Amino acid sequence: MSRVGKKVIPIPSGVQVLQKEETVTVKGPKGELSLLLPRGISVKMEEKELRVERLSDEKWNRSLHGTINSLLSNMVEGVTKGFQKELQIEGVGFRAQSKGKTLSMQLGFSHTIEFQIPEGITIQTPNQNQVIVQGIDKMRVGQTASEIRAFYKPEPYKGKGIRYAGEVVRRKAGKTVA
């Protein structure tokens, strides 16, 4: 039995969980998320908790048991609290600014990078070297932060680039003159 799959998911007050055939929908104060359940996995709803169960011990069902439990847990947390990722921009002249549905970044290239913000994601720039990505879907928040970081990954010699808050970039020594 999967350790993660056996965990019970508590449902806080103000959150509704609806199951229609193979789709589980979670509604909360921040929004609504839904998940299509794969064959062999079922969800049992009790008073204020969810239990993920597998219908057989096939390898495919065992592998998805913990995954579906984690996805449902993230959905419940997302519609109540939400998720956020913070990015820091390092480098002389590097900056970002949020304008409506676009994120405008100057990263040392000859042109300004215009990133279209996906639906369901909000991006804040409290100062020009900090970007905060927020949303209710953990996967979309992480994917969006990863796409922004991919424009200029931190390089090991000067440390310039876009990095996650708290990310440690191992620095290398430059060339030495003999």
MIVOLUM-559754 format. One record per residue: z, y, x of N, C-alpha, C in turn; residue number from 1. Coordinates in Angstrom, 2 decimals. Layout:
! MIVOLUM-559754
REC      nZ      nY      nX     caZ     caY     caX      cZ      cY      cX num
REC       Z       Y       X       Z       Y       X       Z       Y       X NUM
...
END
This chain:
! MIVOLUM-559754
REC      nZ      nY      nX     caZ     caY     caX      cZ      cY      cX num
REC    0.00   -1.18    0.84    0.00    0.00    0.00    0.00    1.25    0.88   1
REC   -0.75    2.22    0.51   -0.85    3.46    1.27    0.43    4.28    1.11   2
REC    0.96    4.76    2.24    2.17    5.58    2.17    1.89    6.89    1.45   3
REC    0.77    7.51    1.77    0.41    8.77    1.13    0.07    8.53   -0.34   4
REC   -0.62    7.44   -0.62   -1.03    7.12   -1.99    0.14    6.83   -2.91   5
REC    1.25    6.33   -2.36    2.42    6.02   -3.19    3.22    7.25   -3.58   6
REC    3.02    8.37   -2.89    3.81    9.57   -3.18    3.51   10.08   -4.58   7
REC    4.56   10.52   -5.25    4.44   11.08   -6.59    4.15   12.58   -6.45   8
REC    3.21   13.08   -7.24    2.85   14.50   -7.20    3.59   15.21   -8.33   9
REC    4.57   16.07   -8.01    5.27   16.80   -9.07    4.38   17.90   -9.65  10
REC    4.48   18.09  -10.95    3.70   19.12  -11.63    4.66   20.26  -11.99  11
REC    4.53   21.44  -11.37    5.43   22.55  -11.67    5.16   23.12  -13.06  12
REC    6.11   23.89  -13.56    5.92   24.50  -14.88    4.79   25.53  -14.80  13
REC    4.02   25.64  -15.86    2.89   26.55  -15.89    1.59   25.91  -15.44  14
REC    1.63   24.63  -15.08    0.42   23.92  -14.64    0.11   22.83  -15.66  15
REC   -1.14   22.77  -16.09   -1.60   21.74  -17.02   -2.55   20.80  -16.29  16
REC   -2.37   19.51  -16.51   -3.27   18.51  -15.95   -3.93   17.79  -17.10  17
REC   -5.26   17.81  -17.14   -6.02   17.16  -18.20   -6.92   16.10  -17.58  18
REC   -6.98   14.94  -18.21   -7.86   13.88  -17.73   -8.83   13.52  -18.83  19
REC  -10.12   13.65  -18.51  -11.17   13.31  -19.45  -12.08   12.31  -18.77  20
REC  -12.00   11.05  -19.18  -12.73    9.95  -18.57  -12.43    9.87  -17.08  21
REC  -13.39   10.20  -16.21  -13.20   10.08  -14.77  -12.96   11.42  -14.09  22
REC  -12.70   12.48  -14.86  -12.51   13.81  -14.30  -11.08   14.27  -14.56  23
REC  -10.43   14.75  -13.50   -9.09   15.32  -13.62   -9.21   16.82  -13.41  24
REC   -8.68   17.61  -14.36   -8.73   19.06  -14.28   -7.31   19.59  -14.20  25
REC   -7.08   20.50  -13.26   -5.77   21.12  -13.08   -5.92   22.61  -13.35  26
REC   -5.14   23.12  -14.33   -5.17   24.54  -14.67   -3.82   25.15  -14.33  27
REC   -3.86   26.34  -13.74   -2.63   27.00  -13.38   -2.79   28.51  -13.45  28
REC   -1.77   29.25  -13.00   -1.83   30.71  -13.09   -2.93   31.34  -12.22  29
REC   -3.36   30.69  -11.15   -4.38   31.26  -10.28   -5.80   30.82  -10.61  30
REC   -5.96   29.76  -11.42   -7.30   29.31  -11.75   -7.34   27.86  -12.17  31
REC   -8.53   27.28  -12.07   -8.76   25.92  -12.54   -9.61   25.16  -11.51  32
REC   -9.21   23.92  -11.23   -9.95   23.05  -10.32  -10.14   21.70  -10.98  33
REC  -11.24   21.02  -10.65  -11.45   19.68  -11.20  -11.92   18.73  -10.10  34
REC  -11.67   17.44  -10.32  -12.00   16.40   -9.35  -12.56   15.20  -10.10  35
REC  -13.67   14.68   -9.61  -14.28   13.48  -10.17  -13.69   12.28   -9.46  36
REC  -13.03   11.41  -10.19  -12.39   10.23   -9.59  -13.43    9.16   -9.29  37
REC  -13.34    8.52   -8.13  -14.25    7.42   -7.82  -13.84    6.16   -8.58  38
REC  -14.75    5.20   -8.67  -14.43    3.94   -9.33  -13.33    3.22   -8.57  39
REC  -12.45    2.58   -9.30  -11.38    1.83   -8.67  -10.10    2.61   -8.47  40
REC  -10.10    3.92   -8.77   -8.92    4.77   -8.64   -8.60    5.36  -10.01  41
REC   -7.33    5.30  -10.40   -6.93    5.89  -11.68   -5.73    6.79  -11.46  42
REC   -5.52    7.70  -12.39   -4.39    8.63  -12.33   -3.55    8.42  -13.58  43
REC   -2.26    8.20  -13.39   -1.32    8.05  -14.49   -0.51    9.33  -14.59  44
REC   -0.53    9.93  -15.78    0.25   11.15  -16.01    1.52   10.80  -16.75  45
REC    2.65   11.18  -16.16    3.93   11.02  -16.82    4.43   12.41  -17.15  46
REC    5.70   12.55  -17.50    6.21   13.83  -17.98    5.85   15.01  -17.08  47
REC    6.39   15.04  -15.90    6.11   16.15  -14.99    5.67   15.65  -13.62  48
REC    4.89   14.56  -13.61    4.42   14.03  -12.34    3.13   13.24  -12.51  49
REC    2.40   13.13  -11.41    1.16   12.37  -11.38    1.33   11.21  -10.40  50
REC    0.75   10.07  -10.73    0.73    8.92   -9.85   -0.72    8.45   -9.70  51
REC   -1.13    8.25   -8.46   -2.47    7.74   -8.19   -2.35    6.24   -7.95  52
REC   -3.16    5.47   -8.66   -3.12    4.01   -8.54   -4.52    3.49   -8.28  53
REC   -4.57    2.39   -7.54   -5.87    1.75   -7.33   -5.91    0.48   -8.18  54
REC   -7.10    0.18   -8.68   -7.24   -0.93   -9.61   -7.36   -2.28   -8.91  55
REC   -7.79   -2.27   -7.64   -7.88   -3.51   -6.88   -7.59   -3.22   -5.41  56
REC   -7.45   -4.27   -4.63   -7.15   -4.11   -3.22   -8.39   -4.22   -2.33  57
REC   -9.54   -3.85   -2.85  -10.74   -3.83   -2.03  -10.60   -2.75   -0.96  58
REC  -11.31   -2.92    0.14  -11.20   -1.99    1.26  -11.56   -0.56    0.83  59
REC  -12.59   -0.42    0.03  -13.03    0.91   -0.43  -11.93    1.59   -1.23  60
REC  -11.29    0.89   -2.12  -10.22    1.47   -2.93   -9.00    1.80   -2.09  61
REC   -8.68    0.95   -1.13   -7.54    1.23   -0.24   -7.79    2.49    0.57  62
REC   -9.02    2.68    1.02   -9.32    3.84    1.85   -9.27    5.15    1.04  63
REC   -9.55    5.08   -0.25   -9.56    6.29   -1.07   -8.21    6.60   -1.73  64
REC   -7.29    5.66   -1.72   -6.02    5.83   -2.42   -5.26    7.07   -1.93  65
REC   -5.00    7.17   -0.65   -4.28    8.31   -0.09   -5.09    9.59   -0.14  66
REC   -6.40    9.47    0.02   -7.26   10.65    0.00   -7.22   11.34   -1.35  67
REC   -7.35   10.57   -2.43   -7.32   11.15   -3.77   -5.95   11.75   -4.07  68
REC   -4.90   11.10   -3.60   -3.55   11.64   -3.79   -3.42   13.00   -3.11  69
REC   -3.91   13.11   -1.88   -3.85   14.38   -1.15   -4.69   15.45   -1.83  70
REC   -5.87   15.09   -2.31   -6.73   16.06   -2.99   -6.07   16.61   -4.25  71
REC   -5.45   15.71   -5.04   -4.76   16.15   -6.27   -3.56   17.02   -5.93  72
REC   -2.83   16.65   -4.89   -1.68   17.45   -4.46   -2.12   18.85   -4.03  73
REC   -3.22   18.93   -3.30   -3.76   20.23   -2.88   -4.25   21.05   -4.07  74
REC   -4.78   20.39   -5.09   -5.23   21.10   -6.28   -4.04   21.73   -7.00  75
REC   -2.96   20.98   -7.14   -1.76   21.50   -7.82   -1.18   22.67   -7.03  76
REC   -1.12   22.53   -5.71   -0.60   23.62   -4.88   -1.52   24.84   -4.91  77
REC   -2.82   24.60   -4.95   -3.79   25.69   -4.95   -3.73   26.55   -6.20  78
REC   -3.57   25.94   -7.38   -3.54   26.72   -8.61   -2.20   27.41   -8.82  79
REC   -1.17   27.03   -8.05    0.12   27.71   -8.16    0.30   28.77   -7.07  80
REC    0.11   28.38   -5.80    0.35   29.30   -4.69   -0.94   29.83   -4.07  81
REC   -1.95   28.99   -3.95   -3.18   29.35   -3.27   -3.07   29.03   -1.79  82
REC   -4.19   29.15   -1.08   -4.25   28.86    0.34   -4.82   30.05    1.08  83
REC   -4.48   30.17    2.36   -5.07   31.23    3.17   -5.16   30.80    4.62  84
REC   -6.19   31.32    5.29   -6.40   31.12    6.72   -6.56   32.51    7.33  85
REC   -5.95   32.70    8.47   -6.03   33.99    9.14   -6.83   33.83   10.43  86
REC   -7.77   34.73   10.63   -8.60   34.74   11.84   -8.34   36.02   12.63  87
REC   -8.37   35.91   13.95   -8.21   37.07   14.81   -9.48   37.25   15.64  88
REC   -9.88   38.49   15.81  -11.08   38.80   16.58  -10.65   39.45   17.89  89
REC  -11.07   38.86   19.01  -10.72   39.36   20.34  -11.99   39.82   21.04  90
REC  -11.94   40.98   21.65  -13.08   41.47   22.42  -13.26   42.96   22.26  91
REC  -13.75   43.61   23.29  -13.97   45.06   23.26  -15.14   45.35   22.32  92
REC  -14.91   46.20   21.33  -15.95   46.57   20.39  -16.18   45.58   19.27  93
REC  -15.42   44.49   19.25  -15.55   43.48   18.18  -14.72   43.94   16.99  94
REC  -15.32   43.91   15.80  -14.57   44.30   14.60  -15.21   43.72   13.35  95
REC  -14.42   43.68   12.29  -14.89   43.17   11.00  -14.44   44.12    9.90  96
REC  -15.25   44.18    8.83  -14.91   45.03    7.70  -15.43   44.36    6.43  97
REC  -14.58   44.28    5.43  -14.96   43.67    4.16  -15.47   44.76    3.22  98
REC  -16.69   44.54    2.68  -17.30   45.49    1.75  -17.75   44.72    0.52  99
REC  -16.98   44.73   -0.54  -17.36   44.02   -1.77  -17.49   42.53   -1.54 100
REC  -18.70   42.00   -1.71  -18.94   40.56   -1.54  -19.54   40.20   -0.19 101
REC  -19.46   41.12    0.79  -19.96   40.81    2.14  -18.90   41.16    3.17 102
REC  -18.92   40.40    4.26  -18.07   40.67    5.41  -19.00   41.10    6.53 103
REC  -18.82   42.33    7.00  -19.66   42.89    8.04  -18.92   42.79    9.37 104
REC  -19.58   42.14   10.36  -18.93   41.92   11.66  -19.81   42.42   12.79 105
REC  -19.18   43.09   13.75  -19.85   43.49   14.98  -19.21   42.67   16.09 106
REC  -20.00   41.77   16.69  -19.48   40.81   17.65  -20.18   40.89   19.00 107
REC  -20.66   42.07   19.36  -21.28   42.23   20.66  -22.76   41.89   20.68 108
REC  -23.34   41.53   19.55  -24.77   41.28   19.48  -25.49   42.59   19.22 109
REC  -26.81   42.57   19.26  -27.59   43.78   19.02  -27.63   44.16   17.54 110
REC  -27.16   43.27   16.69  -27.20   43.51   15.26  -25.83   43.24   14.64 111
REC  -25.62   43.76   13.46  -24.40   43.51   12.71  -24.58   42.24   11.89 112
REC  -23.58   41.38   11.87  -23.65   40.14   11.11  -23.08   40.40    9.71 113
REC  -23.88   40.09    8.70  -23.46   40.24    7.30  -23.22   38.85    6.73 114
REC  -21.98   38.53    6.41  -21.63   37.22    5.87  -21.36   37.37    4.38 115
REC  -22.11   36.60    3.55  -21.92   36.63    2.11  -20.69   35.79    1.74 116
REC  -19.75   36.40    1.07  -18.50   35.71    0.70  -18.79   34.77   -0.47 117
REC  -18.45   33.48   -0.35  -18.71   32.53   -1.44  -17.87   32.82   -2.68 118
REC  -18.33   32.29   -3.79  -17.63   32.44   -5.06  -16.27   31.75   -4.99 119
REC  -15.23   32.39   -5.51  -13.90   31.80   -5.52  -13.09   32.08   -4.27 120
REC  -13.66   32.81   -3.32  -12.99   33.14   -2.06  -12.85   34.65   -1.97 121
REC  -11.67   35.11   -1.53  -11.48   36.54   -1.27  -11.19   36.71    0.22 122
REC  -11.75   37.77    0.79  -11.54   38.07    2.20  -10.98   39.47    2.33 123
REC   -9.89   39.57    3.08   -9.26   40.86    3.33   -9.31   41.15    4.82 124
REC   -9.44   42.43    5.16   -9.40   42.85    6.56   -8.34   43.95    6.67 125
REC   -7.06   43.57    6.90   -6.00   44.58    7.01   -6.24   45.55    8.16 126
REC   -6.78   45.07    9.28   -7.24   45.94   10.35   -8.55   45.36   10.87 127
REC   -9.19   46.05   11.78  -10.54   45.65   12.18  -10.59   44.39   13.04 128
REC   -9.44   43.90   13.50   -9.42   42.69   14.32   -8.77   41.52   13.62 129
REC   -8.61   41.59   12.32   -7.94   40.53   11.57   -8.71   40.28   10.27 130
REC   -8.96   38.99    9.98   -9.65   38.59    8.76   -8.77   37.54    8.07 131
REC   -8.48   37.75    6.78   -7.69   36.80    6.01   -8.56   36.23    4.90 132
REC   -8.74   34.91    4.91   -9.54   34.20    3.91   -8.58   33.55    2.93 133
REC   -8.74   33.83    1.62   -7.84   33.30    0.60   -8.62   32.67   -0.54 134
REC   -7.98   31.68   -1.20   -8.59   31.04   -2.35   -7.70   29.94   -2.88 135
REC   -8.13   29.28   -3.97   -7.33   28.22   -4.56   -7.77   26.84   -4.10 136
REC   -8.99   26.72   -3.58   -9.51   25.43   -3.13   -9.35   25.33   -1.62 137
REC   -8.51   24.42   -1.15   -8.19   24.30    0.27   -9.43   24.00    1.11 138
REC  -10.32   23.15    0.60  -11.52   22.80    1.35  -12.45   24.01    1.53 139
REC  -12.62   24.80    0.47  -13.51   25.95    0.55  -12.95   27.04    1.46 140
REC  -11.62   27.22    1.43  -11.00   28.21    2.32  -11.21   27.80    3.77 141
REC  -10.96   26.53    4.08  -11.15   26.04    5.44  -12.59   26.10    5.88 142
REC  -13.52   25.75    4.99  -14.95   25.78    5.32  -15.42   27.21    5.59 143
REC  -14.98   28.15    4.76  -15.38   29.54    4.93  -14.83   30.09    6.25 144
REC  -13.56   29.80    6.55  -12.97   30.25    7.81  -13.72   29.64    9.00 145
REC  -14.11   28.39    8.88  -14.86   27.72    9.94  -16.23   28.35   10.14 146
REC  -16.90   28.72    9.05  -18.22   29.35    9.15  -18.13   30.72    9.82 147
REC  -17.07   31.47    9.49  -16.88   32.79   10.12  -16.59   32.61   11.60 148
REC  -15.75   31.65   11.95  -15.40   31.40   13.35  -16.62   30.96   14.16 149
REC  -17.56   30.27   13.52  -18.74   29.74   14.21  -19.69   30.84   14.69 150
REC  -19.57   32.06   14.17  -20.45   33.14   14.62  -20.21   33.47   16.09 151
REC  -18.95   33.35   16.56  -18.64   33.61   17.97  -17.34   32.89   18.30 152
REC  -17.47   31.63   18.71  -16.28   30.85   19.04  -15.62   31.44   20.29 153
REC  -14.30   31.29   20.43  -13.64   31.85   21.61  -14.12   31.18   22.89 154
REC  -14.47   32.00   23.87  -14.97   31.44   25.12  -13.83   31.40   26.15 155
REC  -13.88   30.45   27.09  -12.72   30.18   27.94  -12.53   31.14   29.13 156
REC  -13.50   32.00   29.43  -13.38   32.84   30.62  -12.69   34.17   30.34 157
REC  -13.13   34.88   29.33  -12.48   36.15   28.98  -11.66   36.05   27.70 158
REC  -11.85   34.98   26.93  -11.09   34.80   25.69  -11.68   35.55   24.51 159
REC  -12.90   36.08   24.65  -13.53   36.82   23.56  -13.96   35.87   22.46 160
REC  -13.98   36.36   21.22  -14.48   35.57   20.11  -13.55   35.61   18.92 161
REC  -13.87   34.78   17.94  -13.08   34.68   16.71  -12.25   33.41   16.80 162
REC  -10.95   33.53   16.60  -10.05   32.37   16.67   -9.11   32.38   15.47 163
REC   -8.58   31.19   15.17   -7.56   31.09   14.14   -6.28   31.73   14.65 164
REC   -5.47   32.27   13.76   -4.18   32.85   14.17   -3.32   31.75   14.75 165
REC   -2.80   31.98   15.93   -1.96   30.99   16.59   -2.73   29.99   17.43 166
REC   -4.05   30.03   17.42   -4.85   29.10   18.21   -4.74   29.46   19.69 167
REC   -4.52   28.47   20.51   -4.40   28.69   21.94   -5.74   28.34   22.59 168
REC   -6.29   29.29   23.32   -7.55   29.06   24.02   -7.24   28.88   25.49 169
REC   -7.56   27.70   26.02   -7.31   27.43   27.44   -8.28   28.23   28.27 170
REC   -7.75   29.03   29.18   -8.56   29.89   30.01   -8.95   29.18   31.30 171
REC  -10.15   29.46   31.79  -10.64   28.90   33.04  -10.70   30.02   34.09 172
REC  -10.58   29.65   35.32  -10.73   30.61   36.39  -12.22   30.90   36.59 173
REC  -12.53   32.13   36.88  -13.92   32.51   37.11  -14.37   32.13   38.51 174
REC  -15.55   32.58   38.89  -16.07   32.29   40.22  -15.23   33.03   41.25 175
REC  -15.03   32.40   42.39  -14.33   33.06   43.48  -15.32   33.30   44.61 176
REC  -15.18   34.45   45.28  -16.05   34.78   46.38  -15.46   34.19   47.65 177
REC  -16.27   33.42   48.40  -15.76   32.75   49.60  -15.71   33.66   50.79 178
END
